[in-house]
Amino acid sequence: MGKLRIATAAIAALALLSTACAASDGVAEATLAASATTPLEVTLTDFAISPADLAVPADEPVSVRVTNAGQSPHTYGVRVGDQTYETSLLDPGGSEVLVLPALEAGSYEALCTVPGHDRLGMVGTVTAGGGASTGATATPHDHASMTAEEMAAGHERGVQDFLAGGVTDTRGGRPLTPTIVDGIKVFELTVSEIRWEVEAGRFEQALAFNGQVPGPEIRVRRGDRVRFLVHNQMSQPFALHFHGVTVPNDQDGVPFVTQPPIMPGEYWTYEFQIVDPPGLYVYHSHFNAAEQVSRGLYGALIVEPPRGEWRSVYGVEPDVEFTMFLGDGPLGYTLNGKSFPATEPIVAGRGDVVLIHISNDGDLLHPMHLHGFHFLVVGKDGFPLSREDRYLADTLVVAPGERYDLLVRADLPGAWAFHCHVLTHVEGPSGMFGMVTALVVE
């Protein structure tokens, strides 16, 4: 993600020709030679690479046409030493030509580099110098290469890590306290490029507000005058959009429509009055959003009810309030920027009322399913639902950009799984991963 997407083989050839002109003669000739040959073919599906073992000649560049025939975005990468040669993120139906350098005879790891997809079986090899088959082969991430005991042990280990509080040292969504200037609530946000620990020991290149994913949680009330001072410390432009929030047109945060982009090293000020009803709203990037949002530039803006009492909105005062962001993309399948077992549980006492604010800032639909309970859907996109329009469910499909408020009465003790029900987002042969957490009722 964030790399130039190449739509056709002709465009790929032009790009390679341009690169060759700027390189040394030897590199140029090798690149042109690879682009002139008929590309080998690799097909990506959910979740496999075909052929799993690709045979290529040794000591000469090779071009590989990669086609995504799956339902989810995928990449294809080949690890050569400490470098990975990979395609851009290919949408379903997308295709791209990947040029590999001259490889010494031997085998090299191939994989989808979208976090978690290798664990679902999207791995293989590129064998230089012949001797490789072109059929599917078992891999360490394929259950065919694992014993039943190994599968069970992997699953158990993940659950134990989660229940033991195996969260990482970092956490997103921390409350941001404003300063008050002439009666205006002033919030300061800085966007920067960071390495984010998605799960214990796995770090990804992320983009963050104030060093965290999701960005800090901002709480305001109807009638508040607010000001946002936004500093850009990234290497690319930025603009801030307040998703679902009613603002004057010149505060809408759309580059070259309502403002110039905030260039690296610069800052911008947004100021408006909160006029919307209590509920969950979002702030996020609106520049190169396909990369910037998916890498972490989003956060919660919660309009609280008068005096902070949700009873006036939903008829009951929650004992526990929890905000959950759904994510997919370069960071993997995440809840609040973390993948299981590093996800944070929702902890409640027996009989507590739990209010869950849930938002999808990914690119895919995520049907969120809670075990053991029926939750009451009481709010949608920042608007409280009337009593007649509220409904009970145990699975809620949350589309990209949607927000919901849910009420749960935690009257059954135990740890109850809460996860996306697209099963390839949550579970593989080695156990659970990705978009899984639990409602823990003590």
C-alpha beads as a LAMMPS data file, in Angstrom:
LAMMPS data file: protein, C-alpha beads

442 atoms
441 bonds

1 atom types
1 bond types

-500.0 500.0 xlo xhi
-500.0 500.0 ylo yhi
-500.0 500.0 zlo zhi

Masses

1 110.0

Atoms # bond

1 1 1 0.000 0.000 0.000
2 1 1 1.252 3.461 -0.777
3 1 1 3.306 2.210 -3.724
4 1 1 2.335 3.238 -7.247
5 1 1 -0.303 0.863 -8.567
6 1 1 0.312 -0.388 -12.077
7 1 1 -2.865 -1.108 -13.979
8 1 1 -1.565 -2.694 -17.187
9 1 1 1.471 -4.494 -18.510
10 1 1 2.099 -1.599 -20.899
11 1 1 2.331 0.883 -18.048
12 1 1 4.607 -1.530 -16.200
13 1 1 6.913 -1.710 -19.207
14 1 1 7.067 2.096 -19.456
15 1 1 7.894 2.328 -15.760
16 1 1 10.671 -0.224 -16.138
17 1 1 12.045 1.595 -19.205
18 1 1 12.140 4.853 -17.243
19 1 1 13.977 3.149 -14.381
20 1 1 16.429 1.606 -16.801
21 1 1 17.318 4.994 -18.321
22 1 1 18.297 6.321 -14.911
23 1 1 20.332 3.254 -13.915
24 1 1 23.719 1.983 -14.953
25 1 1 23.964 0.295 -18.361
26 1 1 24.282 -3.176 -16.826
27 1 1 21.217 -2.775 -14.608
28 1 1 19.284 -1.186 -17.466
29 1 1 20.014 -4.074 -19.803
30 1 1 19.005 -6.633 -17.173
31 1 1 15.739 -4.836 -16.417
32 1 1 14.876 -4.458 -20.078
33 1 1 15.684 -8.109 -20.691
34 1 1 13.298 -9.160 -17.936
35 1 1 10.527 -6.908 -19.207
36 1 1 10.969 -8.196 -22.748
37 1 1 10.429 -11.843 -21.833
38 1 1 7.002 -13.400 -21.445
39 1 1 6.182 -13.092 -17.713
40 1 1 5.634 -16.162 -15.615
41 1 1 2.144 -16.325 -14.128
42 1 1 1.199 -16.354 -10.437
43 1 1 -2.400 -16.270 -9.173
44 1 1 -3.478 -15.187 -5.694
45 1 1 -6.703 -16.411 -4.086
46 1 1 -8.221 -16.413 -0.569
47 1 1 -5.857 -17.744 0.766
48 1 1 -3.338 -19.455 -1.482
49 1 1 -0.602 -18.770 -4.012
50 1 1 -0.623 -20.761 -7.234
51 1 1 1.796 -22.170 -8.127
52 1 1 3.060 -22.434 -4.588
53 1 1 6.545 -23.347 -5.864
54 1 1 7.610 -21.232 -8.818
55 1 1 10.576 -22.413 -10.900
56 1 1 12.719 -19.632 -12.428
57 1 1 16.084 -19.625 -14.197
58 1 1 19.129 -18.756 -12.121
59 1 1 21.402 -15.767 -12.718
60 1 1 19.028 -13.737 -14.886
61 1 1 16.185 -11.312 -14.134
62 1 1 12.659 -12.695 -14.296
63 1 1 9.300 -10.972 -14.702
64 1 1 6.228 -12.424 -12.985
65 1 1 2.678 -11.358 -13.771
66 1 1 0.705 -11.521 -10.516
67 1 1 -3.107 -11.614 -10.669
68 1 1 -5.411 -11.385 -7.646
69 1 1 -8.342 -13.747 -8.229
70 1 1 -9.452 -13.587 -4.584
71 1 1 -12.078 -11.561 -2.774
72 1 1 -9.598 -9.656 -0.562
73 1 1 -6.632 -7.386 -1.391
74 1 1 -3.328 -9.276 -1.608
75 1 1 0.326 -8.783 -2.498
76 1 1 3.022 -11.120 -3.779
77 1 1 6.521 -10.795 -2.417
78 1 1 9.788 -12.694 -2.667
79 1 1 12.392 -12.415 0.104
80 1 1 15.965 -12.260 -1.108
81 1 1 18.363 -11.845 1.794
82 1 1 17.215 -8.850 3.837
83 1 1 15.183 -7.382 0.972
84 1 1 11.635 -8.171 -0.153
85 1 1 10.634 -7.627 -3.780
86 1 1 6.857 -7.226 -3.823
87 1 1 3.910 -5.942 -5.789
88 1 1 1.722 -3.128 -4.587
89 1 1 -1.507 -4.075 -2.793
90 1 1 -3.666 -5.641 -5.512
91 1 1 -7.426 -5.221 -5.290
92 1 1 -9.611 -8.180 -6.365
93 1 1 -9.183 -8.573 -10.119
94 1 1 -5.990 -6.516 -10.124
95 1 1 -2.793 -7.523 -11.902
96 1 1 0.803 -6.311 -11.858
97 1 1 4.158 -7.377 -13.300
98 1 1 6.853 -7.927 -10.673
99 1 1 10.462 -7.969 -11.861
100 1 1 12.828 -10.111 -9.809
101 1 1 16.590 -9.544 -10.004
102 1 1 19.018 -12.236 -11.124
103 1 1 18.836 -14.883 -8.397
104 1 1 21.594 -17.258 -7.443
105 1 1 20.615 -20.921 -7.599
106 1 1 18.549 -21.857 -4.566
107 1 1 15.153 -21.441 -2.935
108 1 1 13.585 -18.170 -1.738
109 1 1 10.509 -17.532 0.384
110 1 1 7.418 -16.223 -1.411
111 1 1 4.403 -14.862 0.454
112 1 1 1.556 -12.403 0.576
113 1 1 2.990 -9.566 2.668
114 1 1 -0.390 -8.431 4.018
115 1 1 0.030 -9.136 7.751
116 1 1 -1.594 -12.419 8.741
117 1 1 -2.160 -13.733 5.224
118 1 1 0.973 -15.880 5.369
119 1 1 -0.474 -17.569 8.451
120 1 1 -3.533 -18.465 6.396
121 1 1 -1.458 -20.335 3.825
122 1 1 -0.342 -17.618 1.384
123 1 1 3.268 -18.774 1.300
124 1 1 5.420 -20.671 -1.147
125 1 1 8.870 -20.697 -2.702
126 1 1 10.685 -19.364 -5.733
127 1 1 13.333 -21.865 -6.792
128 1 1 16.087 -20.549 -9.056
129 1 1 17.927 -23.037 -11.221
130 1 1 15.149 -25.545 -11.864
131 1 1 14.095 -28.637 -9.992
132 1 1 10.886 -27.075 -8.692
133 1 1 7.418 -28.333 -9.256
134 1 1 4.604 -26.013 -10.250
135 1 1 1.928 -27.643 -8.155
136 1 1 0.703 -26.721 -4.697
137 1 1 2.935 -27.823 -1.856
138 1 1 2.408 -28.082 1.865
139 1 1 3.938 -25.232 3.879
140 1 1 4.602 -24.654 7.590
141 1 1 1.436 -22.483 7.623
142 1 1 -0.709 -25.139 5.960
143 1 1 -2.521 -27.542 8.290
144 1 1 -1.391 -30.424 6.078
145 1 1 2.141 -29.877 7.409
146 1 1 1.024 -29.740 11.060
147 1 1 0.032 -32.472 13.424
148 1 1 -3.256 -32.228 15.284
149 1 1 -1.277 -31.705 18.479
150 1 1 0.655 -28.802 16.940
151 1 1 -2.568 -27.164 15.786
152 1 1 -4.164 -27.496 19.232
153 1 1 -1.027 -26.229 20.982
154 1 1 -0.870 -23.129 18.783
155 1 1 -4.511 -22.337 19.446
156 1 1 -4.109 -22.834 23.193
157 1 1 -1.001 -20.665 23.328
158 1 1 -2.807 -17.707 21.731
159 1 1 -5.771 -17.950 24.104
160 1 1 -3.490 -18.201 27.130
161 1 1 -1.518 -15.155 26.018
162 1 1 -4.734 -13.166 25.591
163 1 1 -6.244 -14.181 28.937
164 1 1 -2.917 -13.503 30.667
165 1 1 -3.096 -9.915 29.463
166 1 1 -0.647 -10.381 26.621
167 1 1 -1.144 -6.843 25.373
168 1 1 1.767 -4.817 24.029
169 1 1 3.381 -1.863 25.784
170 1 1 1.636 0.610 23.486
171 1 1 -2.052 1.415 23.326
172 1 1 -4.090 3.745 21.132
173 1 1 -7.201 5.791 21.822
174 1 1 -5.895 7.382 25.002
175 1 1 -7.988 10.389 26.130
176 1 1 -6.715 13.786 25.002
177 1 1 -7.330 16.593 27.476
178 1 1 -7.827 19.985 25.837
179 1 1 -6.504 23.314 26.976
180 1 1 -9.084 26.082 27.343
181 1 1 -8.329 29.360 25.567
182 1 1 -10.989 32.090 25.802
183 1 1 -13.634 29.432 26.360
184 1 1 -12.489 27.370 23.336
185 1 1 -11.401 23.738 23.795
186 1 1 -8.052 23.440 22.022
187 1 1 -6.775 20.012 20.946
188 1 1 -3.270 19.579 19.541
189 1 1 -2.599 16.731 17.093
190 1 1 0.657 15.717 15.437
191 1 1 0.798 13.212 12.580
192 1 1 4.007 11.240 12.183
193 1 1 5.505 8.016 10.836
194 1 1 6.160 5.383 13.516
195 1 1 6.819 1.676 14.017
196 1 1 3.731 0.253 15.746
197 1 1 3.694 -3.026 17.650
198 1 1 0.574 -4.744 16.332
199 1 1 1.155 -7.849 18.420
200 1 1 3.999 -8.947 20.664
201 1 1 7.189 -8.767 18.615
202 1 1 5.494 -7.798 15.325
203 1 1 6.116 -4.198 14.325
204 1 1 4.656 -2.510 11.259
205 1 1 5.263 0.847 9.628
206 1 1 2.323 2.966 10.733
207 1 1 1.092 6.547 10.577
208 1 1 -0.161 7.941 13.850
209 1 1 -1.804 10.815 15.644
210 1 1 0.290 11.700 18.702
211 1 1 2.237 8.455 18.384
212 1 1 -0.709 6.082 18.763
213 1 1 -3.113 3.953 16.699
214 1 1 -5.988 4.765 16.836
215 1 1 -5.360 8.438 17.565
216 1 1 -6.307 9.889 20.952
217 1 1 -9.949 9.808 21.954
218 1 1 -11.465 13.289 21.914
219 1 1 -14.576 14.044 23.975
220 1 1 -16.716 17.128 23.534
221 1 1 -20.304 18.206 24.134
222 1 1 -22.921 19.861 22.009
223 1 1 -22.386 23.613 22.019
224 1 1 -18.628 23.418 22.624
225 1 1 -16.400 25.654 20.554
226 1 1 -13.373 23.561 19.509
227 1 1 -10.034 24.250 17.852
228 1 1 -7.642 21.651 16.412
229 1 1 -3.974 22.555 15.896
230 1 1 -2.630 19.944 13.478
231 1 1 1.122 19.532 12.865
232 1 1 2.419 17.428 9.984
233 1 1 5.706 15.646 10.748
234 1 1 5.278 13.075 7.969
235 1 1 7.130 12.995 4.651
236 1 1 3.863 13.384 2.710
237 1 1 1.024 15.940 2.688
238 1 1 -1.961 15.614 5.013
239 1 1 -5.447 16.965 5.635
240 1 1 -7.840 16.269 8.517
241 1 1 -11.496 15.408 7.956
242 1 1 -14.133 15.203 10.704
243 1 1 -16.229 12.229 9.595
244 1 1 -19.944 12.686 10.273
245 1 1 -19.399 15.987 12.092
246 1 1 -21.350 19.023 10.921
247 1 1 -18.783 21.730 10.170
248 1 1 -18.605 24.894 8.034
249 1 1 -17.505 24.087 4.493
250 1 1 -14.074 25.669 4.912
251 1 1 -13.370 23.315 7.857
252 1 1 -14.195 20.103 5.966
253 1 1 -10.566 19.102 5.362
254 1 1 -10.595 18.146 1.665
255 1 1 -7.399 19.187 -0.167
256 1 1 -7.873 21.673 -3.014
257 1 1 -11.616 21.719 -2.344
258 1 1 -11.758 23.436 1.050
259 1 1 -8.049 23.961 1.860
260 1 1 -4.521 23.359 0.578
261 1 1 -2.882 20.209 1.911
262 1 1 -0.794 20.518 5.051
263 1 1 2.722 20.004 3.730
264 1 1 5.513 18.279 5.703
265 1 1 6.738 20.534 8.491
266 1 1 3.645 22.764 8.336
267 1 1 0.545 23.054 10.514
268 1 1 -3.118 23.969 10.068
269 1 1 -5.885 25.150 12.391
270 1 1 -9.476 23.942 12.315
271 1 1 -12.152 25.657 14.390
272 1 1 -15.913 25.155 14.660
273 1 1 -18.784 24.592 17.088
274 1 1 -20.157 21.164 17.985
275 1 1 -23.794 21.024 16.866
276 1 1 -24.363 17.269 16.483
277 1 1 -26.214 14.941 18.885
278 1 1 -24.401 12.647 21.338
279 1 1 -22.697 9.648 19.779
280 1 1 -19.550 8.389 18.050
281 1 1 -17.883 10.430 15.300
282 1 1 -14.446 10.016 13.726
283 1 1 -11.547 12.176 12.629
284 1 1 -9.219 10.799 9.959
285 1 1 -6.871 11.653 7.117
286 1 1 -8.305 12.869 3.823
287 1 1 -5.056 12.861 1.825
288 1 1 -3.772 9.649 0.250
289 1 1 -6.413 8.118 2.485
290 1 1 -6.069 4.597 1.064
291 1 1 -2.654 4.468 2.717
292 1 1 -2.883 7.020 5.505
293 1 1 -6.127 5.800 7.077
294 1 1 -5.290 2.112 6.695
295 1 1 -1.910 2.709 8.355
296 1 1 -3.534 4.299 11.407
297 1 1 -4.594 7.920 10.874
298 1 1 -8.033 7.733 12.480
299 1 1 -9.460 8.387 15.919
300 1 1 -12.672 8.811 17.905
301 1 1 -14.482 12.075 18.456
302 1 1 -17.246 11.333 20.943
303 1 1 -19.994 13.874 21.526
304 1 1 -21.020 13.250 25.117
305 1 1 -24.554 13.870 26.388
306 1 1 -25.310 16.777 28.747
307 1 1 -23.517 16.292 32.085
308 1 1 -21.965 13.171 30.557
309 1 1 -25.012 11.037 31.383
310 1 1 -25.898 8.547 28.653
311 1 1 -29.131 7.826 30.513
312 1 1 -30.579 10.952 28.909
313 1 1 -29.885 9.459 25.460
314 1 1 -30.275 5.687 25.811
315 1 1 -32.442 5.399 28.944
316 1 1 -29.764 3.620 30.975
317 1 1 -26.416 4.675 32.430
318 1 1 -23.573 2.325 31.379
319 1 1 -21.131 1.011 33.937
320 1 1 -18.508 0.381 31.247
321 1 1 -17.861 2.371 28.076
322 1 1 -15.586 0.986 25.350
323 1 1 -14.580 2.311 21.916
324 1 1 -13.609 -0.193 19.203
325 1 1 -12.106 0.583 15.783
326 1 1 -12.103 -2.120 13.103
327 1 1 -9.111 -2.063 10.760
328 1 1 -7.693 -3.989 7.815
329 1 1 -4.823 -3.316 5.458
330 1 1 -1.051 -2.924 5.966
331 1 1 -1.325 -3.370 9.753
332 1 1 -3.332 -6.580 9.282
333 1 1 -6.776 -7.311 10.692
334 1 1 -6.966 -5.222 13.844
335 1 1 -9.155 -4.039 16.681
336 1 1 -7.934 -0.683 17.968
337 1 1 -4.686 -1.120 16.069
338 1 1 -3.877 -4.513 17.613
339 1 1 -4.205 -8.125 16.481
340 1 1 -5.138 -11.032 18.757
341 1 1 -3.724 -12.015 21.207
342 1 1 -2.600 -8.399 21.797
343 1 1 -6.153 -7.039 21.561
344 1 1 -7.683 -5.457 24.654
345 1 1 -10.628 -7.257 26.307
346 1 1 -13.808 -5.498 27.387
347 1 1 -13.956 -6.105 31.140
348 1 1 -17.209 -5.797 33.105
349 1 1 -18.657 -6.909 36.399
350 1 1 -21.608 -9.266 36.492
351 1 1 -24.786 -7.268 35.885
352 1 1 -22.974 -4.245 34.435
353 1 1 -24.380 -2.375 31.462
354 1 1 -21.723 -2.005 28.742
355 1 1 -21.856 0.704 26.067
356 1 1 -19.712 -0.163 23.029
357 1 1 -18.922 2.481 20.411
358 1 1 -17.831 0.688 17.232
359 1 1 -16.437 2.160 14.002
360 1 1 -15.076 0.593 10.810
361 1 1 -12.153 2.522 9.357
362 1 1 -11.000 -0.351 7.160
363 1 1 -11.827 -1.122 3.538
364 1 1 -13.858 -4.308 4.076
365 1 1 -17.192 -5.298 5.601
366 1 1 -16.826 -6.802 9.066
367 1 1 -19.768 -8.682 10.651
368 1 1 -18.990 -8.419 14.355
369 1 1 -20.360 -11.323 16.407
370 1 1 -20.616 -11.475 20.207
371 1 1 -20.875 -14.890 21.844
372 1 1 -23.285 -15.474 24.708
373 1 1 -25.286 -12.245 24.464
374 1 1 -27.744 -10.304 22.372
375 1 1 -26.759 -6.657 22.218
376 1 1 -29.156 -3.767 21.657
377 1 1 -28.293 -1.487 18.730
378 1 1 -29.150 2.007 20.021
379 1 1 -27.175 4.415 17.822
380 1 1 -26.106 4.716 14.179
381 1 1 -23.631 7.206 12.685
382 1 1 -23.884 9.488 15.703
383 1 1 -27.673 9.504 15.845
384 1 1 -29.551 7.819 18.697
385 1 1 -32.178 5.406 17.393
386 1 1 -35.720 5.877 18.621
387 1 1 -37.031 3.167 20.942
388 1 1 -39.115 1.837 18.057
389 1 1 -36.049 1.549 15.808
390 1 1 -33.708 -0.141 18.282
391 1 1 -33.157 -3.838 17.740
392 1 1 -31.484 -6.873 19.264
393 1 1 -28.743 -8.767 17.452
394 1 1 -25.689 -10.908 18.090
395 1 1 -24.004 -10.138 14.748
396 1 1 -23.745 -6.670 13.234
397 1 1 -22.318 -5.973 9.775
398 1 1 -20.277 -2.774 9.990
399 1 1 -19.469 -1.266 6.604
400 1 1 -16.479 1.018 5.980
401 1 1 -17.236 4.441 7.452
402 1 1 -20.149 3.261 9.603
403 1 1 -20.435 3.732 13.373
404 1 1 -22.772 2.081 15.864
405 1 1 -23.522 2.263 19.574
406 1 1 -24.390 -1.050 21.279
407 1 1 -25.685 -1.829 24.766
408 1 1 -24.954 -5.160 26.458
409 1 1 -26.100 -6.295 29.895
410 1 1 -23.222 -8.450 31.148
411 1 1 -25.215 -10.935 33.238
412 1 1 -23.362 -14.139 32.269
413 1 1 -19.911 -14.649 33.851
414 1 1 -16.993 -15.859 31.782
415 1 1 -14.900 -14.859 28.783
416 1 1 -17.125 -14.441 25.723
417 1 1 -15.514 -14.146 22.304
418 1 1 -16.267 -11.010 20.271
419 1 1 -14.912 -11.222 16.713
420 1 1 -15.386 -10.538 13.037
421 1 1 -17.320 -13.412 11.458
422 1 1 -15.386 -13.333 8.203
423 1 1 -13.465 -16.325 9.488
424 1 1 -10.354 -15.669 7.409
425 1 1 -9.980 -12.465 9.447
426 1 1 -9.823 -14.326 12.758
427 1 1 -8.714 -17.959 12.711
428 1 1 -6.282 -20.297 10.983
429 1 1 -4.701 -23.696 11.594
430 1 1 -2.469 -22.292 14.356
431 1 1 -5.341 -20.657 16.211
432 1 1 -7.001 -17.266 16.478
433 1 1 -5.457 -14.037 15.236
434 1 1 -6.554 -10.638 13.979
435 1 1 -9.998 -9.281 14.784
436 1 1 -10.711 -11.188 17.998
437 1 1 -11.278 -9.970 21.531
438 1 1 -13.611 -10.953 24.359
439 1 1 -16.184 -9.549 26.734
440 1 1 -14.859 -10.742 30.098
441 1 1 -17.555 -10.755 32.768
442 1 1 -16.094 -11.099 36.263

Bonds

1 1 1 2
2 1 2 3
3 1 3 4
4 1 4 5
5 1 5 6
6 1 6 7
7 1 7 8
8 1 8 9
9 1 9 10
10 1 10 11
11 1 11 12
12 1 12 13
13 1 13 14
14 1 14 15
15 1 15 16
16 1 16 17
17 1 17 18
18 1 18 19
19 1 19 20
20 1 20 21
21 1 21 22
22 1 22 23
23 1 23 24
24 1 24 25
25 1 25 26
26 1 26 27
27 1 27 28
28 1 28 29
29 1 29 30
30 1 30 31
31 1 31 32
32 1 32 33
33 1 33 34
34 1 34 35
35 1 35 36
36 1 36 37
37 1 37 38
38 1 38 39
39 1 39 40
40 1 40 41
41 1 41 42
42 1 42 43
43 1 43 44
44 1 44 45
45 1 45 46
46 1 46 47
47 1 47 48
48 1 48 49
49 1 49 50
50 1 50 51
51 1 51 52
52 1 52 53
53 1 53 54
54 1 54 55
55 1 55 56
56 1 56 57
57 1 57 58
58 1 58 59
59 1 59 60
60 1 60 61
61 1 61 62
62 1 62 63
63 1 63 64
64 1 64 65
65 1 65 66
66 1 66 67
67 1 67 68
68 1 68 69
69 1 69 70
70 1 70 71
71 1 71 72
72 1 72 73
73 1 73 74
74 1 74 75
75 1 75 76
76 1 76 77
77 1 77 78
78 1 78 79
79 1 79 80
80 1 80 81
81 1 81 82
82 1 82 83
83 1 83 84
84 1 84 85
85 1 85 86
86 1 86 87
87 1 87 88
88 1 88 89
89 1 89 90
90 1 90 91
91 1 91 92
92 1 92 93
93 1 93 94
94 1 94 95
95 1 95 96
96 1 96 97
97 1 97 98
98 1 98 99
99 1 99 100
100 1 100 101
101 1 101 102
102 1 102 103
103 1 103 104
104 1 104 105
105 1 105 106
106 1 106 107
107 1 107 108
108 1 108 109
109 1 109 110
110 1 110 111
111 1 111 112
112 1 112 113
113 1 113 114
114 1 114 115
115 1 115 116
116 1 116 117
117 1 117 118
118 1 118 119
119 1 119 120
120 1 120 121
121 1 121 122
122 1 122 123
123 1 123 124
124 1 124 125
125 1 125 126
126 1 126 127
127 1 127 128
128 1 128 129
129 1 129 130
130 1 130 131
131 1 131 132
132 1 132 133
133 1 133 134
134 1 134 135
135 1 135 136
136 1 136 137
137 1 137 138
138 1 138 139
139 1 139 140
140 1 140 141
141 1 141 142
142 1 142 143
143 1 143 144
144 1 144 145
145 1 145 146
146 1 146 147
147 1 147 148
148 1 148 149
149 1 149 150
150 1 150 151
151 1 151 152
152 1 152 153
153 1 153 154
154 1 154 155
155 1 155 156
156 1 156 157
157 1 157 158
158 1 158 159
159 1 159 160
160 1 160 161
161 1 161 162
162 1 162 163
163 1 163 164
164 1 164 165
165 1 165 166
166 1 166 167
167 1 167 168
168 1 168 169
169 1 169 170
170 1 170 171
171 1 171 172
172 1 172 173
173 1 173 174
174 1 174 175
175 1 175 176
176 1 176 177
177 1 177 178
178 1 178 179
179 1 179 180
180 1 180 181
181 1 181 182
182 1 182 183
183 1 183 184
184 1 184 185
185 1 185 186
186 1 186 187
187 1 187 188
188 1 188 189
189 1 189 190
190 1 190 191
191 1 191 192
192 1 192 193
193 1 193 194
194 1 194 195
195 1 195 196
196 1 196 197
197 1 197 198
198 1 198 199
199 1 199 200
200 1 200 201
201 1 201 202
202 1 202 203
203 1 203 204
204 1 204 205
205 1 205 206
206 1 206 207
207 1 207 208
208 1 208 209
209 1 209 210
210 1 210 211
211 1 211 212
212 1 212 213
213 1 213 214
214 1 214 215
215 1 215 216
216 1 216 217
217 1 217 218
218 1 218 219
219 1 219 220
220 1 220 221
221 1 221 222
222 1 222 223
223 1 223 224
224 1 224 225
225 1 225 226
226 1 226 227
227 1 227 228
228 1 228 229
229 1 229 230
230 1 230 231
231 1 231 232
232 1 232 233
233 1 233 234
234 1 234 235
235 1 235 236
236 1 236 237
237 1 237 238
238 1 238 239
239 1 239 240
240 1 240 241
241 1 241 242
242 1 242 243
243 1 243 244
244 1 244 245
245 1 245 246
246 1 246 247
247 1 247 248
248 1 248 249
249 1 249 250
250 1 250 251
251 1 251 252
252 1 252 253
253 1 253 254
254 1 254 255
255 1 255 256
256 1 256 257
257 1 257 258
258 1 258 259
259 1 259 260
260 1 260 261
261 1 261 262
262 1 262 263
263 1 263 264
264 1 264 265
265 1 265 266
266 1 266 267
267 1 267 268
268 1 268 269
269 1 269 270
270 1 270 271
271 1 271 272
272 1 272 273
273 1 273 274
274 1 274 275
275 1 275 276
276 1 276 277
277 1 277 278
278 1 278 279
279 1 279 280
280 1 280 281
281 1 281 282
282 1 282 283
283 1 283 284
284 1 284 285
285 1 285 286
286 1 286 287
287 1 287 288
288 1 288 289
289 1 289 290
290 1 290 291
291 1 291 292
292 1 292 293
293 1 293 294
294 1 294 295
295 1 295 296
296 1 296 297
297 1 297 298
298 1 298 299
299 1 299 300
300 1 300 301
301 1 301 302
302 1 302 303
303 1 303 304
304 1 304 305
305 1 305 306
306 1 306 307
307 1 307 308
308 1 308 309
309 1 309 310
310 1 310 311
311 1 311 312
312 1 312 313
313 1 313 314
314 1 314 315
315 1 315 316
316 1 316 317
317 1 317 318
318 1 318 319
319 1 319 320
320 1 320 321
321 1 321 322
322 1 322 323
323 1 323 324
324 1 324 325
325 1 325 326
326 1 326 327
327 1 327 328
328 1 328 329
329 1 329 330
330 1 330 331
331 1 331 332
332 1 332 333
333 1 333 334
334 1 334 335
335 1 335 336
336 1 336 337
337 1 337 338
338 1 338 339
339 1 339 340
340 1 340 341
341 1 341 342
342 1 342 343
343 1 343 344
344 1 344 345
345 1 345 346
346 1 346 347
347 1 347 348
348 1 348 349
349 1 349 350
350 1 350 351
351 1 351 352
352 1 352 353
353 1 353 354
354 1 354 355
355 1 355 356
356 1 356 357
357 1 357 358
358 1 358 359
359 1 359 360
360 1 360 361
361 1 361 362
362 1 362 363
363 1 363 364
364 1 364 365
365 1 365 366
366 1 366 367
367 1 367 368
368 1 368 369
369 1 369 370
370 1 370 371
371 1 371 372
372 1 372 373
373 1 373 374
374 1 374 375
375 1 375 376
376 1 376 377
377 1 377 378
378 1 378 379
379 1 379 380
380 1 380 381
381 1 381 382
382 1 382 383
383 1 383 384
384 1 384 385
385 1 385 386
386 1 386 387
387 1 387 388
388 1 388 389
389 1 389 390
390 1 390 391
391 1 391 392
392 1 392 393
393 1 393 394
394 1 394 395
395 1 395 396
396 1 396 397
397 1 397 398
398 1 398 399
399 1 399 400
400 1 400 401
401 1 401 402
402 1 402 403
403 1 403 404
404 1 404 405
405 1 405 406
406 1 406 407
407 1 407 408
408 1 408 409
409 1 409 410
410 1 410 411
411 1 411 412
412 1 412 413
413 1 413 414
414 1 414 415
415 1 415 416
416 1 416 417
417 1 417 418
418 1 418 419
419 1 419 420
420 1 420 421
421 1 421 422
422 1 422 423
423 1 423 424
424 1 424 425
425 1 425 426
426 1 426 427
427 1 427 428
428 1 428 429
429 1 429 430
430 1 430 431
431 1 431 432
432 1 432 433
433 1 433 434
434 1 434 435
435 1 435 436
436 1 436 437
437 1 437 438
438 1 438 439
439 1 439 440
440 1 440 441
441 1 441 442
